[in-house]
Amino acid sequence: MEQHVPERRPQHETGPYLEPLRLAIRRALAPLPWWLSEFILFGLKQAWACLFAAIMLGLILLTKLAWQPEWPLHRYDFLFLSALVIQVLFLRLKMESLDEAKVILVYHLTGTVMEIFKVQMGSWAYPEPSIIQIAGVPLFSGFMYASVGSFMARTIRVFDMRFTRYPPMWQTYLLALAIYINFFSHHYLPDIRYVLFAMTVIVFRRVNIHFTTDRTTLHMPLVAAAFFSSIFLWLAENIGTITGTWIYPTQKAWHVVSFGKLGSWYLLLFVSFVLVTLVVKPRPPAELEQTPDR
C-alpha cells in the first residue's frame, strides 16, 4: 500500500443527523499529528462502514447469551425483525441511500437462494426453530449476506473510493456469474475454485483502489483488499458457529471453521463487489475522470 502526498479532500456526506458528531471528531483530532489523525479516522470510518454487520454480529452474540426457549418469539425470528428495523433506520437516517438499499436487496435474494440450496445439500444447518423461514433457512440469514453488500457500498462512499485500470464491466459480470454458479455446480461437477482464484487475479490484477480518509489518499491492489476482507469474514463466521447460530456437519463439538471457507468468502466478495457496481459505478481518480485509464 502506497501513500500519496497529503492533500485536503472534501469531507463525505454522513447524513444530517451525524454532522455534529463528524465535526466534533475532527475538532478532537485537530491537535494530533496528521498521520495519527488519519490513522484514527481510517479506523473510525471502517467501523462506520461495517455498522450493519457489526450490529448483526452483536445481536447474534447477545441473543445467544440471553435467549430463553420458552419466550414467545424464536431467536431467529427476532434477528430477522431486528435486521428489518435496522435497514429501515439506515434509510430513514440517510445512513444508506435508496440505490444502495436496492443492491443490498439483490444480494439478500441471491444469498438466500444459495442458503436454501446449501442447507438442502447438507453443507450447513440452522439448528434452532423459526417461523420466518423457507425450507429450513431462517430469513435473517439473507441479511448476513446483505451486510457484506452494505459494507462495500458504504465503504466506497465513505472513503470516496476510486479505481484505476478497472476492467471492462462484461468481464467482471462473467466472472461473478461463474463464481456464483460454481457454488451450486461443484456439488455435481468438478470444483473449479482454483481456476476462479486465478481468474480474479487475471481480471483485477491491474486495479488499484484509491481511498481517502481526510487529507491523505492511499491506494492498494483490489485483489489484496479482497483477501484481507475475506479474513475478517472468516472470523465473523467463527462467531456464527461458536454461538450455534449455524453449524457445519463436522462440528459435533465446536472447532475453528475450515480455512477452506476463507477461500469461499474471498470468491464471494467478488460477487458482492460486482453486484455493488451495478448501482455504484467504479469511478477513476478525479484527475482521470475525463480520460479514464482502461
ABEGO torsion letter per residue (X at the ends): XBBBBBBBBBBBBAEAAAAAAAAAAAAAAAABBAAAAAAAAAAAAAAAAAAAAAAAAAAAAAAAAABBAABABBAAAAAAAAAAAAAAAAAAAGABBAAAAAAAAAAAAAAAAAAAAAAAAGABBBABBBABBBGGBBAAAAAAAAAAAAAAAAAAAAAGBBBBGBBBAAAAAAAAAAAAAAAAAAAABBBAAAAAAAAAAAAAAABBBBBBAAABBBBBBAAAAAAAAAAAAAAAAAAAAAAGABBBAABABBBBBBAAAAAAAAAAAAAAAAAAAAABBBBBBAAAAABBBX
